[in-house]
Amino acid sequence: MSSENMGAHENGDDEVVQMVTLESGDGELVQMPISHAIMSGTIDNMLSDIDDEEDSPIPIPNVSGKILRKIPDFCKNNSDVPRELTDEQKLEMRTKPLEGWNLEFVNVPLAILFEMILAANFLDIPPMLDVCCKAVAEMIKGKTPQEIKKIFGVEGEFTEEEKRKVLIDNPWLESPEEETSFGGGGAAASE
């Protein structure tokens, strides 16, 4: 094992923990236990593709150091969450509000939360993606279209051309009874 890319550390219980070093897009190095790193499908695949004697850190070019530093904490605090949720767990995720450590984890400015969503998606960490997306959903739940626009900093109205482009790109927005208008998608689309 390499001392830089993968190494071993004692965890205080005289147990050896295999570590991996990740390098963010802006050059920051972040270490985390391999047992947590493999929660990421992307990192797990990268680990299986490299030689155990490889000396360089694993590059994570699409994630900044500021966001990459959050990944080990999330994986540590959610190590018991499966990558694929059962139907019962999915229902609980949809209906139960975020709480405890996960709520604190997503208590960040909106721009940071969006970077966390992008990182969770790029790194293929479904539990983190679920928690971050749930935080956005909770932000807009029960809000009017105007309140939602304010949260996301959307100003002005769509032009007719922009409305048509949205419907072409997202045909699911149009409900069958409103096929000829931009009204599909409920109240949010009409604001």
N, C-alpha and C positions, 0 to 999 in steps of 0.2 A: 504494500500500500504506500502511496506517496504521502509525504507530509503536507503537501499543499492542497491537492485536489481531494484526496480522501485520507483520513487519518483516524486515529483512535484517541479517545479521551476518557478519563474515568469520570463517572457521574456522581461521586460522593459515596456510593455504596460499594466501592471497589469493583464496579461493573464497567467493562470496557464498552464504550459507545462508538461505533463507526461514524465518522463525520465526512461530510462532503462540502467543498467550497464552491460557491456560485459567484459569478461575476456579472454585475448588472451592466446595462447598456452604457452607463456613465463611468464604468471602471471600478465601482465599489465592490469589495469582496465581502461575502456573507457566508458564514458557516452554519450548518445545521446537521442534526443526526440523519443518517441515511434512512433510518426507519420512519422519519417524518417526511423527508424529501420525496420518498416514493409515493406519497399521497398525490403528488403531481404526476400525471401521466406523461407529460413532456420530459420531466427530469428522470423519471423511471426509465423511459426509452433511451435517453441520453446515457444514463449509467450502464445500461445493458450493451450499449454500442462502444464504450470506451474500454481501454486496457486498464486493469487495476493499477498498473505502474505509471499511468499517465500523470505528469507533473503539473499540468496547467488546470486552472479552475474551469468549471463548466460555464460557458458563456450563456447568458440570458439577455440577449440584446434588446428585446422589446420591453424590458422592465427597468425602471430607474432604481437607483440604490435606495432612495427614500421608500419606495413601495416594496422592493425586494426584502428590506429589513423586517417588514411586517409578516412575511410568509412563514418564517420559522415559528413565530409566536402563534399564528393561526393554526398551523399543523400540530403544534404541541398541545394546544388547548382543544383541538377537535380530532385527536388521534383515534378516538373510538367511533367516529362517524364514518360509515361506509361510503365508498365512491358512488355507488348506485343505491338510491333509496328505495325501500319497499313502497307499495301503494299507501300503506298506513303512515309511513314516515313522510311521504310527499303531502298527504292530507294535513298532517300535523304542521309541516313547514308552511303550508298555505294559510292555516287557520290560527295558529298560535303566534302571538307577537314575539319579536326578538326580546331576549332578556339576558341578564348576567354578562358573562365575558363577551359573548358575540355582540351584544348591544353596545358595549364599550368599544369594541373593535371597529364598528362602523360609525361611531360618533366622531366623524371627521368632516371637514369641509366637502361640499358636493364634488368639486374638481378632483380631490383626492379619492373620494369614493368611486368616481368613474375610472380613475387610473387603477384602482384595486379590482374593479370589475374586468377591465381589459387584461390585467395581469393574471387573474384567476382563469379567464378564458384562454389566454395564450399558454399558461402553464398547465391547463387541463386539471384544475382542482375543483371538481363539482361542488363539494361542501362550501368552499369559500365563495364560489360564484353564486350559489343559492342564498347565502347569508347576505352578500352585498346587494344582490338584486332585490331580496326581500326588504332591505333597508330603503331602497328607492321606492318600492311599492308602498311601504308604510308611510313614506313622506307624502305621497300623493293620494292615499286612500281618503275618500270622503271629501276631497277638494273639488272646487268648481274648476272649469277650464281656465278661467282667469287666474285663479290661485296657482294652478299648476304652471301656467305660463310664467308667472312671477317667480316661482321656485327655480325654474330652469333658465330664467333670464330671457325668455322669448318675448320679443317686442313686435308690435304690428300684426297685421293680418296677412294671410296667404293671398297671393294674386290668383286669378282663375287658372293661369298657366301652371303655377306651383301646385294648386289643388289637383289638376289633371295628372301632373307628374307623380304626385304622392299616390293617387289611385292606380296609376299604371304600375308603379313599383310595389304597391301593397294592395292587390285586389281584394284581399280578405277584409279590408276596411269597409267595403261597400256591402251593405245588407241587401238581400234579394228585393225587398220592397222599395229600396231607394237606389236602384241601379243607375239612374240617370243623373243623380245629384251627388254633391260632395258630402251629403248628410250622413253617409255610412260611417260607422265607428262611433255612433252615439254623439253625445253632447260635445265631446272633446274635438271632434272634427268640425263642428259648426261654429266654433268660437274663433 
